[in-house]
Amino acid sequence: MRGGRDPRQRPRPQGGGTRKRTLKKLDAALDPLALKKNPTPTAADIKMLFVLVKGLARREQELNGELDRVPQTLTGRIRQLA
């Protein structure tokens, strides 16, 4: 594009600031926007999240147990064939 900056590109930070400083500023600007879009969760929201996390933990335990059993089963089958 001739004659200037592409309008689709994001503006670069001015004043020679570091990336960390710029990131902190952008993060601080994002917090109020996030709170406006997602207000404080209700008690029902917190309960639902708790149930989901608890369910995920149980699924993780089941999956890890299955991952432990598969190699043992394969080892047993190999021994039978040998």
C-alpha positions in Angstrom: 0.0 0.0 0.0 1.4 3.3 -1.0 1.3 6.6 0.9 0.8 5.4 4.4 0.1 2.6 6.8 -2.4 -0.1 6.2 -5.5 0.7 8.3 -6.0 -2.9 9.2 -2.7 -3.0 11.1 -2.7 -2.3 14.8 -1.0 0.9 15.8 2.5 0.4 17.4 3.2 1.8 20.8 4.6 5.3 20.9 7.5 6.6 23.0 9.8 3.6 22.9 7.9 1.7 25.7 8.8 -1.9 26.4 6.4 -4.7 25.5 5.8 -5.5 29.1 4.7 -2.0 29.9 2.5 -1.9 26.8 1.0 -5.2 27.8 0.3 -4.0 31.3 -1.5 -0.9 29.9 -3.6 -3.0 27.5 -4.4 -5.5 30.2 -5.5 -2.7 32.6 -7.7 -1.2 29.9 -9.3 -4.7 29.2 -10.3 -5.3 32.8 -13.2 -2.8 32.9 -14.4 -4.0 29.5 -14.4 -7.6 30.7 -16.3 -6.7 33.9 -18.9 -4.8 31.9 -19.5 -7.7 29.5 -19.3 -10.4 32.3 -20.6 -9.0 35.6 -19.9 -10.6 38.9 -21.0 -14.2 38.8 -24.1 -15.2 40.8 -24.2 -18.0 43.4 -25.8 -20.3 40.8 -23.0 -19.6 38.3 -20.4 -20.5 40.9 -22.2 -23.7 41.9 -22.4 -24.7 38.2 -18.7 -24.0 37.7 -17.9 -26.1 40.8 -19.9 -29.0 39.5 -18.2 -28.8 36.1 -14.7 -28.7 37.7 -15.5 -31.6 39.9 -16.8 -33.6 37.0 -13.7 -32.8 35.0 -11.5 -34.0 37.8 -13.4 -37.3 37.9 -13.1 -37.7 34.2 -9.4 -37.0 34.5 -9.0 -39.7 37.1 -10.9 -42.2 35.0 -8.8 -41.4 31.9 -5.6 -41.7 33.9 -6.7 -45.1 35.3 -7.5 -46.3 31.8 -4.1 -45.1 30.5 -2.5 -47.1 33.3 -4.5 -50.2 32.5 -3.8 -50.2 28.7 0.0 -50.8 29.0 -0.5 -53.5 31.6 -3.0 -55.3 29.4 -0.7 -55.1 26.4 2.2 -56.4 28.5 0.1 -59.4 29.6 -0.9 -60.2 26.0 2.7 -60.0 24.9 3.7 -62.4 27.6 1.0 -64.8 26.5 2.3 -64.7 23.0 5.9 -65.3 24.0 
